[in-house]
């Protein structure tokens, strides 16, 4: 069963079976997919640049677990994980 979230002004988020799909408005394809058990759209941060900006930015940050944040660059297909000793209060 899919859950659709339209709260973000630049992307639609679709949760299904522990996987998040990100669809940019105006595009007809998924721009990114990640596995996460935290299915709250308020625990996900996206930065998508406007079409007319010179530098194209497509980044997503989300909780991997209670002490780790993963940051994905969807243009470069790279990721980074930041781990903390304390619980992250997003």
N, C-alpha and C positions, 0 to 999 in steps of 0.2 A: 504494500500500500504506500503510495507516494504522498508526501506532504509538500505543498507549494507555498513559498513565501515571497510576497511582492513588496515587502517593506523597504527594500533598498532602492534608491533612485536610479541605479545603473545596471543592476543585475537581478534576475530571478533566481532563487535558490530552491532546489528540489532535493528532498531527502527521501531515500528509499533503501531499506535494508542496511543501514549503517554507512551508506555512501552519500556524499553531497555532490550534486552536479550544479555547476554555475553557468547560467545562460545570460549573456549580455543582451540587453534590449537592443533591437535593431539587427541582431545577428540571428541566423537560422541554425546555429549549431552550439553544442556545449563547448565552452572555452576552457573548462577545467573540471576535474573530478578528484575528490579526496575521500579517504576513509576516516570517519570520525564517529565516535559514540555520543558526542555532545550535539544533539540535534536542535539546538536553540539558535535561531538566526541572530540573536543579540550577542552571541559568543563568537561571532565570525565577523572579521573586518575585511572589507574589500576596498581597493583603490583602482579605479578604471579611469583612464584619461579620456577626455572628450575626443571625438573624431578629428577635430580641427587642430588639436595640439600637436606641436612638432615632435615631441618625445612621447612615444606610446608607452603607457604604464598599465600593466594588468597584474596586480598583486593581491594575494589573499593570505590572511593570517587567521589561525584558528587554534583552539585548545586541542592538543594531542592527548593530554591527560591533565590531572590536576596541577602538575608541576612543570609542564612543557608546552611551549607554543611553537607551532610550525608556520613558517612563512614561505609561500610559494610565489615565484615569479613566473607567470604563465607565458610571457613572451620568450624568456630565455630557457624555460623548462628546467629551472634550478630551484632548490629548496634549502632552507636553513632551519635548524631546530635550536631553540633556546630553552635550556633547562634551568630551573631554580630549585633551591633547597626548600623554599616555602611554597605553600599553596598559592596559586595565582588567583587573584580576585579580579576578574575581567570586568 
